[in-house]
Amino acid sequence: MIEARHLRVLRAVARTGSFSAAARELGCTQPAVSQQMKALEQSAGTTLLIRTGREMRLTEAGEALVRHAAGILAGLTAAEEEVAAIAGLRAGRVRLSSFPSGSSTLVPTAVAGMRAAHPGTKISLVEAEPPKSVEMLRAGDCDITLAFRYVDLPTPAEEQWDDLVVRPLLTDRLVGLVPAGHRLAAGDRPVRIEELAEEEWIAGCPRCRRHLVEVCERAGFTPRIDFATDDYPAVVGLVAAGLGVAVLPELALEAVRPKGVAVLEVLPAVQREVVALTLPDLAHVPAVDMMLGRLARAGLR
């Protein structure tokens, strides 16, 4: 019989590449990891790991087991949490992951509401950008992840969420930022993005930078990007210092004081869909379901 604790160890070895690294991640000893892997291979009746130099490599059987492990562990976690909640043993646990602008706007409101209504619930948060955050959810490393995708572009494979429960939160518009003394700063009209074609640009995270380039190229030019940072206050500071222009989600500006910059409506309108994602099994866990509801309320802005 394959045990859940052995699957957790196998996933850690697959993720880290060695018994020693997996032991550090799990907070146990290397011999304990080795023993659990031997027990799992005996239960499976086949070799799951092969040592190649200093690293461990999954066999075909090992890859198959790791692929199924996330769903198995998520289902087990869901069952444990639901039974514990019904039995009154604990109020629940929710592990959140979110991209930075969601962490600073939606998450605080949702967590505060959850804590007020259900003070016994344990809530944790890690920051991660999609698609990495979605990979974490599928791997069982979080219970809910906040993610986004741009609605004006074809949906790439890594942004397909057909296997997940999707709770829409809001539609977030991108706006332009120029220095306060810029030639377009005093205008009261929308600005077409091609009017900024000759400007120096400040871009965000790699995914947002790729989207910026695609939008600009559809408008007939390639932006000259001199600075790139996923720190939104840094973007505002660079624009305010006259070092370039940028586009940012409105959600990001809620957590940043846009001092020294002018915020412009940009055409064509670019929007991103912000959602909360979870696994189908986890959606039935009371604490997860309640947190999804709190996030949906936080998105009503």
N, C-alpha and C positions, 0 to 999 in steps of 0.2 A: 504494500500500500504506500502510495506517495503521500508524504506529509507536507503540510503547508510551510512549516519552518524550514524544511529542506529546499522548497521552491524559493523562499526568500533569500536563502544563502546562495542558491544557484544564480539568481538574478544579480546579486551583488558581485559575484565572481565574474559574470558575463559583462557587467557594467565597468568594473575596475580592471579586469584583465589578470588578476592574480589572487591567490589565497590570502597573502599578507595584506594587500590593499582592501580586500573584502572584509577581513577581520577588523581592520581599523574602522571601516565604515559601520560595521555592525556592532562594534564595541565588545568583541570577543577575541579569543586567541586563534592563531593560525592552525594549530593542531585541531581545534574544535571545528573549524571550517573544513579541514581535510576529512575529518571523521564523518561529518554530515554529508559531504559529497560522496564518500564511499558508500554510505548507507543509501543515498538516493540512487546511485548507480546499481546497487544490488536490487532495490525495489523496481527500477526500470528494466533491469535485465540486460543492460547494454552500456557501453561507454558513452559518457556525456561530455567529457572534457579531455583535451589532449594538450600536453605541455609542449610549447614551441619556443625554445630559448628560455627567456625569463617570464614569458606570458602564457596564460592558459587560453586555448582556443576551443570553441564549441564544436562538437561533432554535429552531423546533420540531425541526430536525435536530440542533442542538447539544444540546438536552435529551435526545433519544434516545441520542446518543453518550455523554453523561455517564452516563446511566442504565446503559448496558452497560459503561462503562469500569471500574467497580468489580469486576465479575466477571472481566473480561478481565485486569486487572492482578493480581487475587488468584490467578487460575489461572497466570499467568506467574510470579509470585513463588513459588508452590508448586512449579512445575516447576524453577525455578532452584535453590531450596533443596534439593530432593530430589536433583537431579543432582549438585549440589556435595557433598552429604553422601555420596552413593554414590562419587563420585570422590575423596573424602577431602580436598577442597580447604578445607573449613571445617566446623566442628562445628554450625553453624546459628545462627539468630537468631530470637528470639521477642519481639514487641512486645505487652505486656500493657496493658489498661486495667481499672480496677476502681473500685468505689464505696469510700468511705473506710473503713468498718468491715471490708471485705474486704482492703483494702490493709494494714491494721494487724494482721490476724490470719492469714488464709489465705495471702496472697502471700508474706510473709517465710519461712514454713516451706517452701512449695513452691520458692521461688527458691533458698534455702539448699541444699535437697536436690538441685536441678538442678545448681547450681554444683559441689557436691561430686562428683556422679556424672559430670558433663560440663563440666569447667572451661572448655572452649573456647567454649561457647555464649554468645552475646551476648544479654543480657536487658535490656529497658527497661520502664519503667512510667509511665503517666500516669493521673491520677485523673479519673473522670467518672461521673456518676450515669446509670442507665438512665432514659429511652430514648436519651439522647444517646450513651452508650457503645456501644449496639447500632448506632446510625447510623454511628458511627466504624468499627465492624467491617465493616458492609456497604459503606462507602465505601473500604475498604482502608487505613484509617489505623492499624489495629492487627491483630494476628493472633488474639488471644484476648481476650475481655472477660468479666469477672465481672458478673453481673446478678442481679436478684431480682424476684419478683412475689408478690403476696399471694394465698394459696390460698383465702381465704374470700370473695373477690369475683369477679365475672365478669371474664374476661381482656379488657382493651381491645385495640383494633387494634394499638397501638404495642408491645404485649407478646406479639404472635403471633410465634413463632420457627420456624414450619414450614419455612422455607427454610434454617435453620441446623442445625449439629450441636450438640446439647444434652448436656452432661455434668453430671448432677446432683451437687451437692457436699454439701449438707446442708439440713435443714429447721430454720429459725431461729424460735424462739418470741419473741413480744413480752411484756415484763414491765413492771409498773408501778413508778414511782419516786415516793416521797413524802419529805418532810423527816423526819429521824430522830425529831423530836418530834411527828409527826403522830398524830392519833387512831387511825389504822389501822396505824401502824408496828409496834406491839408484838404484833399479832395473828398467829396461826399458821394462819389459814384463807385460802383464796382470796377475792379481793375482786371483786365484780361491778362492771363499769365504771360502771354507773349510780349506784353509791355515791359516785362522784367527780363527779357532775353539777354540784354547786355550787362546785367548786373552780376556781381559776384554772389555766390550762393553759400548758405550754411545748411547742411543736411543733418538729418537725425540718424537713427539706428540704421544698420545695413538694409533692412527690409523697407523702411520708410524712404531711404535714399534711392533704392531701386524703383520704388513707386514714383518718386519725384521725377526721376529721369524719364520714365515712361510717359508721365503726364506732359512734361515739357516737349518731349520728342513728338508727341501727337499734335502739339501746338506749333511745331515747325522749328524747334531749336533744341540744342543740347546745353543744359546748364553748366556753367563753369563753377564747380564746387571746390572752394578753397578750404573749408573747414567742415568737419563731420564730428558730431557728438550726440550720444543718446541722453545727455543731461539737458533737460529743457531750460532750466535757469541759465545754463551756459549759452544756449542758443539765443535767448533773449539778451544776455549780456553782450554777445558778439554783434548782434544786430544793433543794439543801442550804441555801441562804440563805433558804428559806421563801417563795420568790416564786411557787410553783405546783407542780403535779404534772405527770408526763409518762409516756409509754410509750416504751420503747426496745427494739430487738432485743437478745437476749442476746449475740449476736456483738459488738455495739458495746461492751457492758460488759466484755468480755475485755480491751480495750485501755485502759480507763478505771478509775481507782481511785474506786470509789463511796463516797467519804468524806462523812459527814454525811447520808446518805440511807438509806432502807429500800427493799429490793427486794421487790415483791409479785407473787404469781401473780394474773393478771387473768382474769376470765371475762366473756364467752365467750372461749375460747382463740383467739388470733390468731397465725397463722404465716405466714412467707414462705419461698418456695422459692428457695434460692441455687444458681446454676448457673454453669458456664463455657460460653461460646459460641464457636464458630468457624465459618468457612465450609467447606462440603464439600470444596473443593479443598485448603484449608489443612490439613484434618484428616489428610491423607496425608503431610504434611511431617514427617520424623522428629522434629525439635526441637519442633514444635508438639504432636505426639502425646505425646511424653515429658512435656512441661509439663502437658498435660491430666491425665496420670496422676499427676503430683506434686500437682496441685491437688486431685484426688480423694482422695489420701491425706491431705492437709492437712485435708480436710473430715471425716475420721473422728474425731469428738470426742465 
